C-alpha cells in the first residue's frame, strides 16, 4: 500500500438513491493491487475506486493501462443538506471524441460481421472517449459539476464526486452493479436507451432491438447471480429508469448469499451492460477492437462496510456517466454502445453522443433537459407483457424439492464449461431437479472421462468446426470418448454442435445469428418456447431419424431450413438452445423430458426402429 501525493485532501461526496442529503466522506487513500487486498475492518468503511483492468483477476483479457485500485479509508462521515451543493459555473473548451463518428461506425460494422456473425458472443460494448479541458482548479470544477448534477439530473443510483489526491471523478450513474445488505445480494441490469424528445416512448418499448438488448443483459447478470447467490437470482421487473435526458429499462435481481463482499466484487467483474456476453470472450473482443485501456470506465465504485450485527455490506454502482478530471484540467468522458445483431452503425454512433451529452451537460451551461412524463397505463402494460414468455423458473420463488424428478434425484452431474457461465444457471436448474452438480472448466479436463453419472457438455463461444482451437479439440475428444464408452451425456449449444459433428451431421454458420432470440420450436412432437444464443448449427437434410456411427439418432429440425434444434439417441441428448436462459419459457420442462431417458437407458421409439 502507498499514500499518494495530494494537493487537496482526499474526500468523497455521495448522494444515494432516495436520500435527502449528501454524505461527505474524508480519510486517507491507499493503493492496493487486488480486490482481496482492500482493507475491511469493522468500524472503518472503505470506498474503493476499481478500474477496468482488475478484470485480469478473473484471468480475462484486457489492455493494462496501469490505472490504480485506490481506496479511501473513511475516518469521518458527515451528512449535509442538498442545498449545501448549489450548481456552479465552469467552462470546458477544445472538446471532441477521440475516435471519429466514421471510425466508430466502421468498428461497429466489424464487430457485427466478424464477432457476432461468427459466434463469438451475443453482444459487445465498445467505448469511445469525449475529451476536453476544464479551466481553473479541477476539484473546484468537479464540485461545480456535482452541484449541477444534483440540481438537473434525476433517476440516478449514485451522484458522486471522488477525489483521491491524484485524480477526480464526478458522475451520475443510473446503475447499481451489485449490493449486499442483510444477507441479500442484488444486481440491477439496465439496458435500452430512449432519448427524451426523440420520438414516442411506446414505440421505444415495442422496439425488438431494445427488448432483446435488455433480455441479453438480464441473462448475463443471472449468470453472475448464479455464482454469488445460493439459489441464483430471482427476477423482478421490468421497470422504467427515468433520467433527465434519457429513459432506460431495467430489471432487479435478488438472492441470498454468504460470500465475502470482495469475492462478490470479483465474481461480478464487470457488468454485461459495459462489456458484453459471454463475459470472458467479450473481454477478448474489447481488447481486440479498442486497443487501449479503459481507465475507470466500466469499473465500479464500491462502498464496503459492516452493519450493526457485524455482517459485511456492499454498495457498488457502475462507473458510467462519469467524468475524470486530471490535475492538468484534462476532462475525459468515456461512453459506450451495446452492439447486438440488430445494431446499425448510425444508431450506435448516435447513442454514444446521447450518453456523452448527459454527463457533459454538467460541465456546460445547459439545463435539466427534457423531463420524462409519467408513463401511461399502456407503457406499464407493454413492460408487463415482456415477461409473458420468460422462464418462470427465474421469475418465481422456488420451494426446495418442488421440481425434484425421481429419475434424477441423487444422481451426479458434471458440467463442462466452454467459457460461458450459462453453466452456473444450468447448475441451479439441475440441482432443482434433484441432481448433485459440479462445474469444471474445459481447460481442467483430464484425459479420462469425468466420473459423474451424467456429463453435460456446456456452451461457449467460437467456431465448433475449428479443431485447431485447443478448446474445440478438447471438447471433440471428450464427446468422442463419451459416445464410444456409452456414457450418459447431455450437450448444450456449443456442446450440441460438437455432438452433432461427432454423429456425422454437417455444421453450418447461420445466415443471421440467433443471438438472444426466443422461438417456438417443435421438439420431438411438443412445441416449446426456448432461447437461442448461437451463430452455428447442425443441419439435417431430411426429417426423421438419422443413421450415425452410434446408431439411429432422433432429430428435431426446422422444417424451413433443416437446421437442427435437438438430437437424442441411446444415452445422449443435445439441444441447440439454452434451456437455462430466461428466454426459455419451457426450459425446465425440456430438461425434465430429455434427461431421465439419458440416465435410465430409455430410448425413444424413433431411434429403435
C-alpha positions as CSV (number, residue, x, y, z in Angstrom):
1,X,0.0,0.0,0.0
2,X,1.2,3.5,-0.7
3,X,-0.1,7.0,0.1
4,X,-0.2,9.3,-3.0
5,X,0.9,12.9,-3.0
6,X,-2.0,15.2,-2.7
7,X,-2.7,18.9,-3.3
8,X,-6.3,18.5,-1.9
9,X,-7.0,16.2,1.0
10,X,-8.9,13.1,-0.2
11,X,-12.7,13.2,0.1
12,X,-15.9,11.9,-1.5
13,X,-19.4,13.4,-1.9
14,X,-22.1,10.8,-2.3
15,X,-25.8,11.2,-2.9
16,X,-27.5,7.8,-3.0
17,X,-30.9,6.9,-4.5
18,X,-33.7,8.3,-2.3
19,X,-31.6,10.2,0.2
20,X,-32.4,13.7,1.2
21,X,-28.7,14.5,2.0
22,X,-25.2,14.2,0.7
23,X,-22.6,12.0,2.6
24,X,-19.3,13.8,2.9
25,X,-16.5,11.2,3.4
26,X,-12.9,12.1,4.4
27,X,-10.0,9.9,5.2
28,X,-6.7,8.5,3.8
29,X,-6.1,6.9,0.4
30,X,-4.2,3.7,-0.1
31,X,-3.4,1.9,-3.3
32,X,-3.8,-1.9,-3.4
33,X,-3.0,-4.5,-6.1
34,X,-6.0,-6.8,-5.8
35,X,-9.6,-6.8,-4.6
36,X,-8.6,-9.2,-1.8
37,X,-6.2,-6.5,-0.5
38,X,-9.0,-4.0,0.1
39,X,-8.9,-3.3,3.9
40,X,-12.1,-4.3,5.5
41,X,-12.0,-3.7,9.2
42,X,-15.2,-3.2,11.3
43,X,-15.6,0.5,12.1
44,X,-13.7,1.7,9.0
45,X,-15.8,2.0,5.9
46,X,-13.8,1.8,2.6
47,X,-14.7,3.5,-0.7
48,X,-12.8,1.6,-3.4
49,X,-12.4,3.0,-6.9
50,X,-12.0,-0.1,-9.0
51,X,-10.6,0.2,-12.6
52,X,-11.5,-2.0,-15.5
53,X,-8.0,-3.6,-15.6
54,X,-8.9,-5.5,-12.4
55,X,-10.8,-7.9,-14.8
56,X,-7.4,-9.6,-15.1
57,X,-8.0,-11.0,-11.7
58,X,-10.5,-13.3,-13.3
59,X,-8.0,-14.3,-15.9
60,X,-9.8,-12.3,-18.6
61,X,-8.1,-10.3,-21.3
62,X,-7.6,-6.5,-21.0
63,X,-5.3,-3.8,-22.2
64,X,-3.4,-3.0,-19.0
65,X,-3.1,0.8,-18.7
66,X,-1.8,0.7,-15.1
67,X,-4.9,2.5,-13.6
68,X,-4.6,2.0,-9.9
69,X,-7.2,0.5,-7.5
70,X,-7.4,3.3,-4.9
71,X,-9.2,3.0,-1.6
72,X,-10.4,5.8,0.7
73,X,-10.2,4.6,4.3
74,X,-13.1,6.6,5.7
75,X,-12.3,8.3,9.0
76,X,-15.2,10.7,9.0
77,X,-18.7,10.7,7.6
78,X,-20.9,13.8,7.7
79,X,-24.4,14.4,6.3
80,X,-25.1,17.7,4.6
81,X,-28.3,19.0,3.0
82,X,-28.6,19.0,-0.8
83,X,-28.8,22.8,-0.6
84,X,-25.2,22.9,0.5
85,X,-24.1,22.0,-3.0
86,X,-25.6,24.5,-5.4
87,X,-24.9,24.4,-9.2
88,X,-21.6,26.0,-10.1
89,X,-20.3,27.8,-13.1
90,X,-17.5,26.3,-15.1
91,X,-16.1,26.2,-18.7
92,X,-15.0,23.4,-20.9
93,X,-13.1,24.0,-24.1
94,X,-11.4,22.1,-27.0
95,X,-13.8,19.2,-26.8
96,X,-14.4,16.2,-29.1
97,X,-14.3,12.4,-29.4
98,X,-11.0,10.5,-29.6
99,X,-12.5,8.4,-32.4
100,X,-14.4,10.0,-35.2
101,X,-18.0,9.0,-35.9
102,X,-16.9,7.3,-39.2
103,X,-14.2,5.3,-37.5
104,X,-16.5,4.3,-34.7
105,X,-19.1,3.3,-37.3
106,X,-16.6,1.1,-39.0
107,X,-15.7,-0.6,-35.7
108,X,-19.4,-1.3,-35.2
109,X,-19.7,-2.9,-38.6
110,X,-16.6,-5.1,-38.0
111,X,-17.9,-6.3,-34.6
112,X,-21.3,-7.2,-36.1
113,X,-19.8,-9.0,-39.0
114,X,-16.7,-10.7,-37.6
115,X,-17.6,-11.3,-33.9
116,X,-21.4,-11.6,-33.5
117,X,-21.7,-13.1,-37.0
118,X,-19.0,-15.7,-36.3
119,X,-20.4,-16.9,-32.9
120,X,-18.0,-15.0,-30.6
121,X,-20.9,-13.7,-28.5
122,X,-24.4,-12.2,-28.3
123,X,-23.5,-8.5,-27.6
124,X,-20.4,-6.4,-27.1
125,X,-19.8,-2.9,-25.7
126,X,-17.2,-0.8,-27.5
127,X,-16.4,2.6,-26.0
128,X,-15.1,5.9,-27.2
129,X,-13.9,9.0,-25.1
130,X,-15.1,12.6,-25.3
131,X,-12.2,14.8,-24.1
132,X,-11.8,18.4,-23.4
133,X,-10.1,20.9,-21.0
134,X,-11.6,22.4,-17.8
135,X,-10.4,25.8,-16.9
136,X,-9.4,26.5,-13.3
137,X,-8.9,24.2,-10.4
138,X,-10.1,20.7,-11.3
139,X,-11.5,19.9,-7.8
140,X,-13.5,23.2,-7.8
141,X,-14.7,22.4,-11.3
142,X,-15.8,18.9,-10.2
143,X,-17.7,20.4,-7.2
144,X,-19.5,22.8,-9.5
145,X,-20.4,19.9,-11.8
146,X,-21.6,17.8,-8.8
147,X,-23.9,20.6,-7.8
148,X,-25.3,20.8,-11.4
149,X,-25.9,17.0,-11.5
150,X,-27.8,17.2,-8.1
151,X,-29.9,20.0,-9.5
152,X,-30.5,18.9,-13.1
153,X,-30.3,15.1,-13.2
154,X,-32.8,12.6,-11.9
155,X,-33.2,8.9,-11.6
156,X,-29.6,8.3,-10.6
157,X,-28.4,5.4,-8.3
158,X,-25.5,7.5,-7.1
159,X,-24.4,11.0,-7.8
160,X,-20.9,11.4,-6.6
161,X,-17.6,13.2,-6.5
162,X,-14.5,11.3,-5.5
163,X,-11.1,13.0,-5.1
164,X,-8.2,10.7,-4.2
165,X,-5.5,13.2,-4.2
166,X,-4.2,12.4,-7.7
167,X,-7.5,12.1,-9.7
168,X,-11.0,13.4,-9.5
169,X,-14.1,11.5,-10.7
170,X,-17.6,13.1,-10.8
171,X,-20.7,11.5,-12.2
172,X,-24.4,10.5,-12.0
173,X,-24.6,6.7,-12.7
174,X,-28.0,5.2,-13.1
175,X,-27.0,1.6,-12.5
176,X,-26.4,-0.4,-9.3
177,X,-23.9,-3.1,-10.2
178,X,-24.1,-5.2,-7.1
179,X,-25.1,-4.6,-3.4
180,X,-25.1,-6.8,-0.3
181,X,-27.2,-6.0,2.7
182,X,-29.0,-8.2,5.3
183,X,-27.7,-11.3,3.6
184,X,-29.3,-10.3,0.3
185,X,-27.3,-9.8,-2.9
186,X,-28.8,-7.6,-5.6
187,X,-27.9,-6.7,-9.1
188,X,-29.7,-4.3,-11.5
189,X,-29.3,-4.9,-15.2
190,X,-30.2,-1.8,-17.2
191,X,-30.4,-1.6,-21.0
192,X,-32.3,0.1,-23.8
193,X,-32.0,3.8,-24.2
194,X,-34.7,6.3,-25.2
195,X,-33.6,9.9,-25.7
196,X,-36.3,12.3,-24.5
197,X,-37.9,14.3,-27.2
198,X,-36.7,11.9,-29.9
199,X,-40.0,10.2,-30.5
200,X,-42.7,8.1,-28.9
201,X,-41.8,6.2,-25.7
202,X,-44.3,3.5,-26.6
203,X,-42.5,2.9,-29.9
204,X,-39.3,2.5,-27.9
205,X,-40.9,0.0,-25.6
206,X,-42.1,-2.0,-28.6
207,X,-38.7,-2.0,-30.4
208,X,-37.4,-5.6,-30.7
209,X,-33.7,-4.4,-30.5
210,X,-34.3,-2.6,-27.2
211,X,-36.3,-5.5,-25.8
212,X,-33.7,-8.1,-26.7
213,X,-30.9,-6.0,-25.5
214,X,-32.4,-6.0,-22.0
215,X,-33.1,-9.7,-22.1
216,X,-29.5,-10.4,-23.0
217,X,-28.0,-8.4,-20.1
218,X,-30.6,-10.0,-17.8
219,X,-29.4,-13.4,-18.8
220,X,-25.8,-12.4,-18.3
221,X,-26.3,-11.0,-14.8
222,X,-28.4,-14.0,-13.9
223,X,-25.2,-16.0,-14.7
224,X,-23.3,-13.8,-12.2
225,X,-26.1,-14.2,-9.6
226,X,-26.0,-17.9,-10.1
227,X,-22.4,-17.8,-8.8
228,X,-22.7,-15.4,-5.9
229,X,-26.2,-16.3,-4.6
230,X,-27.0,-19.7,-3.1
231,X,-30.0,-20.4,-5.3
232,X,-29.3,-18.0,-8.1
233,X,-31.2,-14.7,-8.7
234,X,-34.9,-14.1,-8.6
235,X,-36.1,-11.5,-11.2
236,X,-38.3,-8.5,-10.6
237,X,-39.5,-6.0,-13.2
238,X,-39.1,-4.7,-15.8
239,X,-39.3,-1.1,-14.8
240,X,-38.6,2.3,-16.4
241,X,-35.4,4.1,-15.2
242,X,-36.1,7.8,-16.0
243,X,-33.3,10.3,-16.1
244,X,-33.2,13.9,-17.2
245,X,-32.1,13.3,-20.8
246,X,-32.8,9.5,-21.1
247,X,-35.1,6.7,-20.1
248,X,-33.8,3.2,-19.7
249,X,-35.5,-0.2,-19.0
250,X,-34.3,-2.3,-16.1
251,X,-34.7,-5.5,-14.0
252,X,-33.8,-6.2,-10.4
253,X,-32.2,-9.5,-9.3
254,X,-32.0,-10.7,-5.7
255,X,-30.7,-13.8,-4.0
256,X,-29.3,-14.9,-0.6
257,X,-25.5,-15.3,-0.4
258,X,-22.7,-15.7,2.1
259,X,-19.6,-14.8,0.2
260,X,-17.1,-12.2,1.4
261,X,-18.1,-9.0,-0.4
262,X,-14.7,-8.7,-2.0
263,X,-15.3,-12.1,-3.6
264,X,-18.8,-10.9,-4.7
265,X,-17.0,-8.0,-6.5
266,X,-14.5,-10.3,-8.1
267,X,-17.1,-12.8,-9.4
268,X,-19.2,-10.0,-10.9
269,X,-16.4,-8.1,-12.7
270,X,-17.8,-6.5,-14.8
271,X,-21.4,-5.8,-15.9
272,X,-22.5,-7.1,-19.3
273,X,-24.0,-3.6,-19.9
274,X,-20.5,-2.3,-20.2
275,X,-18.7,-5.4,-21.5
276,X,-20.9,-7.9,-23.4
277,X,-21.7,-11.6,-23.3
278,X,-20.4,-14.1,-22.6
279,X,-18.2,-12.0,-20.4
280,X,-14.8,-13.9,-20.9
281,X,-14.9,-13.7,-24.6
282,X,-16.4,-10.2,-24.6
283,X,-13.2,-9.1,-22.8
284,X,-11.1,-10.5,-25.7
285,X,-13.3,-8.8,-28.2
286,X,-12.9,-5.5,-26.3
287,X,-9.2,-5.8,-26.2
288,X,-9.1,-6.6,-30.0
289,X,-11.2,-3.6,-31.1
290,X,-10.4,-0.9,-28.5
291,X,-6.6,-1.3,-28.5
292,X,-6.3,0.9,-25.4
293,X,-7.1,0.8,-21.7
294,X,-10.4,1.8,-20.2
295,X,-9.2,3.5,-17.1
296,X,-12.1,3.5,-14.6
297,X,-14.8,3.2,-17.3
298,X,-16.9,0.1,-16.8
299,X,-15.3,-0.5,-13.4
300,X,-17.2,0.3,-10.1
301,X,-17.2,2.5,-7.1
302,X,-17.6,0.2,-4.1
303,X,-18.5,1.2,-0.5
304,X,-17.6,-1.7,1.8
305,X,-18.7,-1.7,5.4
306,X,-20.3,-3.7,8.2
307,X,-23.8,-3.4,9.6
308,X,-24.7,-3.2,13.3
309,X,-24.7,-7.0,13.5
310,X,-21.2,-7.2,12.2
311,X,-22.2,-8.5,8.7
312,X,-20.4,-7.2,5.7
313,X,-22.2,-4.8,3.4
314,X,-21.5,-3.6,-0.1
315,X,-23.0,-0.9,-2.3
316,X,-21.3,-0.7,-5.8
317,X,-22.6,1.4,-8.7
318,X,-21.1,1.1,-12.2
319,X,-18.7,3.8,-13.3
320,X,-20.7,5.1,-16.3
321,X,-21.9,8.6,-17.0
322,X,-18.7,9.6,-15.2
323,X,-16.1,12.3,-16.0
324,X,-12.5,12.1,-14.8
325,X,-10.5,15.3,-14.4
326,X,-6.8,15.1,-14.3
327,X,-4.7,17.6,-12.3
328,X,-3.8,19.5,-15.5
329,X,-7.5,20.0,-16.2
330,X,-8.0,17.3,-18.9
331,X,-11.5,16.1,-18.9
332,X,-12.4,12.6,-20.1
333,X,-15.9,11.2,-20.5
334,X,-15.9,7.6,-21.7
335,X,-19.2,6.2,-23.2
336,X,-20.1,3.0,-24.9
337,X,-22.9,1.5,-27.0
338,X,-24.1,-2.1,-26.8
339,X,-23.8,-3.8,-30.2
340,X,-26.3,-6.6,-30.9
341,X,-27.4,-8.3,-34.1
342,X,-30.0,-5.5,-34.9
343,X,-27.5,-2.7,-34.4
344,X,-26.6,-0.2,-37.1
345,X,-23.5,2.0,-37.2
346,X,-25.6,5.2,-37.3
347,X,-27.7,4.2,-34.4
348,X,-24.8,3.3,-32.1
349,X,-22.9,6.4,-33.0
350,X,-25.9,8.4,-32.0
351,X,-26.2,6.5,-28.7
352,X,-22.7,7.5,-27.7
353,X,-23.4,11.1,-28.4
354,X,-26.5,11.0,-26.3
355,X,-24.8,9.3,-23.4
356,X,-21.9,11.8,-23.5
357,X,-24.3,14.7,-23.6
358,X,-25.9,13.5,-20.4
359,X,-22.8,14.0,-18.3
360,X,-21.4,16.8,-20.4
361,X,-24.4,18.9,-19.6
362,X,-23.0,19.2,-16.0
363,X,-19.9,21.0,-17.5
364,X,-21.8,23.4,-19.8
365,X,-24.5,26.0,-19.4
366,X,-27.3,23.5,-20.3
367,X,-30.4,22.9,-18.4
368,X,-32.1,19.9,-17.0
369,X,-33.0,18.5,-20.4
370,X,-36.4,17.3,-21.5
371,X,-38.0,15.7,-18.5
372,X,-39.8,12.4,-18.9
373,X,-43.6,12.4,-18.4
374,X,-45.4,9.9,-16.2
375,X,-45.7,6.7,-18.2
376,X,-49.3,6.0,-19.2
377,X,-51.0,2.7,-18.4
378,X,-50.2,1.4,-21.9
379,X,-46.5,1.7,-21.2
380,X,-46.9,-0.3,-18.0
381,X,-48.8,-2.9,-20.0
382,X,-46.0,-3.2,-22.5
383,X,-43.5,-3.6,-19.8
384,X,-45.5,-6.3,-18.0
385,X,-46.1,-8.1,-21.3
386,X,-42.3,-8.6,-21.7
387,X,-42.4,-11.4,-19.0
388,X,-45.2,-13.4,-20.6
389,X,-42.8,-15.8,-22.4
390,X,-39.9,-15.7,-19.9
391,X,-38.9,-18.6,-17.7
392,X,-40.9,-18.7,-14.5
393,X,-38.0,-20.6,-13.0
394,X,-36.2,-17.3,-12.6
395,X,-39.2,-15.1,-12.0
396,X,-41.0,-17.0,-9.3
397,X,-39.8,-18.0,-5.8
398,X,-39.0,-21.7,-5.7
399,X,-39.7,-24.1,-2.8
400,X,-37.0,-26.6,-2.1
401,X,-37.8,-30.0,-3.7
402,X,-40.8,-28.7,-5.7
403,X,-39.2,-29.6,-9.1
404,X,-37.3,-32.8,-8.0
405,X,-37.6,-35.5,-10.6
406,X,-37.5,-39.1,-9.2
407,X,-35.3,-40.5,-12.1
408,X,-32.7,-37.8,-11.4
409,X,-32.8,-37.4,-7.7
410,X,-29.5,-38.4,-6.1
411,X,-27.6,-38.8,-9.4
412,X,-24.5,-36.7,-10.1
413,X,-23.8,-34.4,-13.0
414,X,-20.5,-32.8,-14.2
415,X,-21.0,-29.7,-16.4
416,X,-18.0,-28.9,-18.6
417,X,-17.8,-25.1,-19.1
418,X,-16.8,-24.0,-22.6
419,X,-16.2,-20.4,-21.4
420,X,-19.8,-19.4,-20.9
421,X,-21.1,-19.1,-17.4
422,X,-24.6,-20.0,-18.5
423,X,-23.3,-23.2,-16.9
424,X,-23.8,-21.6,-13.5
425,X,-27.5,-21.1,-14.3
426,X,-27.8,-24.6,-15.7
427,X,-26.3,-26.0,-12.5
428,X,-29.1,-24.4,-10.5
429,X,-31.7,-26.0,-12.7
430,X,-30.1,-29.4,-12.5
431,X,-29.9,-29.1,-8.7
432,X,-33.6,-28.1,-8.6
433,X,-34.4,-31.4,-10.4
434,X,-32.5,-33.4,-7.8
435,X,-29.0,-33.8,-9.2
436,X,-25.8,-33.2,-7.4
437,X,-23.9,-30.9,-9.7
438,X,-20.3,-29.7,-10.2
439,X,-18.8,-27.4,-12.9
440,X,-15.4,-27.9,-14.5
441,X,-13.7,-25.6,-17.0
442,X,-12.8,-27.2,-20.3
443,X,-9.2,-26.4,-19.7
444,X,-9.2,-28.5,-16.5
445,X,-10.3,-31.7,-18.2
446,X,-8.1,-34.7,-17.7
447,X,-7.5,-37.5,-20.2
448,X,-10.1,-39.7,-18.6
449,X,-13.9,-39.2,-18.8
450,X,-15.4,-37.4,-15.8
451,X,-16.8,-40.0,-13.3
452,X,-20.2,-38.3,-12.8
453,X,-23.4,-40.2,-13.7
454,X,-24.2,-37.5,-16.3
455,X,-21.6,-35.4,-18.2
456,X,-23.0,-32.1,-19.6
457,X,-21.0,-30.6,-22.4
458,X,-21.8,-27.0,-22.0
459,X,-22.0,-23.8,-24.1
460,X,-19.3,-21.4,-25.1
461,X,-18.2,-19.0,-27.9
462,X,-16.3,-19.9,-31.1
463,X,-16.4,-22.0,-34.3
464,X,-17.2,-25.6,-33.4
465,X,-15.5,-26.9,-36.6
466,X,-12.2,-25.2,-35.8
467,X,-10.3,-28.1,-34.2
468,X,-7.1,-26.1,-34.3
469,X,-8.6,-24.2,-31.4
470,X,-7.4,-26.0,-28.2
471,X,-10.9,-25.7,-26.6
472,X,-12.6,-27.2,-29.7
473,X,-10.1,-30.1,-29.9
474,X,-10.7,-30.9,-26.2
475,X,-14.5,-30.9,-26.5
476,X,-14.5,-33.0,-29.7
477,X,-12.2,-35.5,-27.9
478,X,-14.4,-35.6,-24.8
479,X,-17.6,-36.1,-26.8
480,X,-16.0,-38.9,-28.9
481,X,-14.9,-40.7,-25.7
482,X,-18.3,-40.4,-24.1
483,X,-20.0,-41.8,-27.2
484,X,-17.5,-44.6,-27.5
485,X,-17.9,-45.6,-23.9
486,X,-21.7,-45.3,-23.9
487,X,-21.6,-42.8,-21.0
488,X,-24.8,-40.7,-20.4
489,X,-24.3,-37.2,-21.9
490,X,-26.3,-34.1,-22.4
491,X,-25.0,-31.3,-24.7
492,X,-26.0,-27.6,-24.8
493,X,-25.4,-25.1,-27.6
494,X,-21.6,-25.4,-28.4
495,X,-21.7,-28.9,-26.8
496,X,-24.6,-29.8,-29.1
497,X,-22.7,-28.6,-32.2
498,X,-19.7,-30.8,-31.2
499,X,-22.0,-33.7,-30.5
500,X,-23.8,-33.3,-33.9
501,X,-20.4,-33.2,-35.7
502,X,-19.3,-36.5,-33.9
503,X,-22.6,-38.0,-35.0
504,X,-21.8,-37.2,-38.7
505,X,-24.0,-34.2,-39.2
506,X,-22.7,-31.2,-41.0
507,X,-22.2,-27.8,-39.3
508,X,-23.1,-24.5,-40.9
509,X,-23.0,-20.9,-39.9
510,X,-26.4,-19.3,-39.8
511,X,-27.2,-16.6,-42.4
512,X,-28.4,-14.4,-39.5
513,X,-27.1,-15.0,-35.9
514,X,-29.5,-16.4,-33.4
515,X,-28.1,-14.3,-30.6
516,X,-30.7,-13.5,-27.9
517,X,-33.6,-14.9,-29.9
518,X,-36.6,-16.7,-28.5
519,X,-38.6,-19.1,-30.7
520,X,-41.3,-21.7,-30.6
521,X,-39.8,-25.0,-31.9
522,X,-41.2,-28.4,-32.4
523,X,-39.2,-30.6,-30.0
524,X,-39.9,-34.2,-30.8
525,X,-43.7,-33.6,-31.2
526,X,-44.1,-30.9,-28.5
527,X,-43.9,-27.2,-29.1
528,X,-41.5,-25.5,-26.7
529,X,-40.6,-21.8,-26.3
530,X,-36.8,-21.6,-26.0
531,X,-34.0,-19.1,-26.2
532,X,-31.1,-19.3,-28.6
533,X,-27.5,-17.8,-28.4
534,X,-25.8,-19.2,-31.5
535,X,-24.3,-18.4,-34.8
536,X,-23.7,-22.1,-35.8
537,X,-25.9,-25.1,-36.0
538,X,-26.0,-28.7,-37.4
539,X,-28.1,-29.4,-40.5
540,X,-30.2,-32.5,-41.4
541,X,-31.2,-32.8,-45.0
542,X,-34.5,-34.7,-44.3
543,X,-36.9,-35.3,-41.3
544,X,-36.9,-38.4,-39.3
545,X,-34.1,-40.4,-37.6
546,X,-30.5,-40.1,-38.9
547,X,-28.1,-43.0,-39.1
548,X,-24.8,-42.3,-37.3
549,X,-21.7,-44.3,-36.2
550,X,-23.5,-44.6,-32.9
551,X,-26.9,-45.8,-34.1
552,X,-30.0,-44.1,-35.1
553,X,-30.4,-40.5,-33.9
554,X,-33.7,-38.8,-33.5
555,X,-33.5,-35.2,-34.8
556,X,-35.7,-32.2,-34.2
557,X,-35.1,-29.9,-37.1
558,X,-36.5,-26.7,-38.5
559,X,-38.7,-27.7,-41.5
560,X,-37.9,-24.4,-43.3
561,X,-34.1,-24.8,-43.4
562,X,-33.2,-28.1,-41.9
563,X,-31.2,-26.6,-39.0
564,X,-31.2,-28.9,-36.0
565,X,-32.7,-27.8,-32.7
566,X,-32.1,-31.0,-30.8
567,X,-30.9,-34.6,-31.0
568,X,-31.4,-37.7,-28.9
569,X,-30.2,-41.2,-29.0
570,X,-29.0,-44.1,-26.8
571,X,-27.7,-42.5,-23.6
572,X,-27.3,-39.0,-25.1
573,X,-29.3,-35.9,-26.0
574,X,-28.4,-32.4,-27.1
575,X,-30.1,-29.1,-27.6
576,X,-29.0,-26.1,-29.7
577,X,-30.8,-23.6,-27.5
578,X,-30.2,-22.7,-23.8
579,X,-32.8,-24.4,-21.5
580,X,-31.3,-22.4,-18.6
581,X,-31.8,-19.0,-20.3
582,X,-34.5,-16.6,-19.0
583,X,-35.7,-16.6,-22.6
584,X,-36.5,-20.3,-22.4
585,X,-40.1,-20.3,-21.0
586,X,-40.2,-24.1,-21.2
587,X,-36.5,-24.8,-20.5
588,X,-37.1,-26.7,-17.2
589,X,-39.7,-28.8,-18.9
590,X,-37.3,-29.7,-21.7
591,X,-34.7,-30.9,-19.1
592,X,-37.4,-32.9,-17.3
593,X,-38.3,-34.6,-20.7
594,X,-34.8,-35.2,-22.1
595,X,-32.7,-36.1,-19.1
596,X,-34.4,-39.1,-17.5
597,X,-34.1,-41.3,-20.7
598,X,-30.4,-40.5,-20.9
599,X,-29.8,-41.8,-17.4
600,X,-32.3,-44.7,-17.4
601,X,-31.5,-46.3,-20.8
602,X,-34.9,-45.5,-22.1
603,X,-34.5,-45.0,-25.9
604,X,-37.2,-43.1,-27.9
605,X,-39.3,-45.2,-30.3
606,X,-37.9,-43.2,-33.2
607,X,-34.4,-44.5,-32.7
608,X,-35.2,-48.1,-32.1
609,X,-36.7,-48.9,-35.4
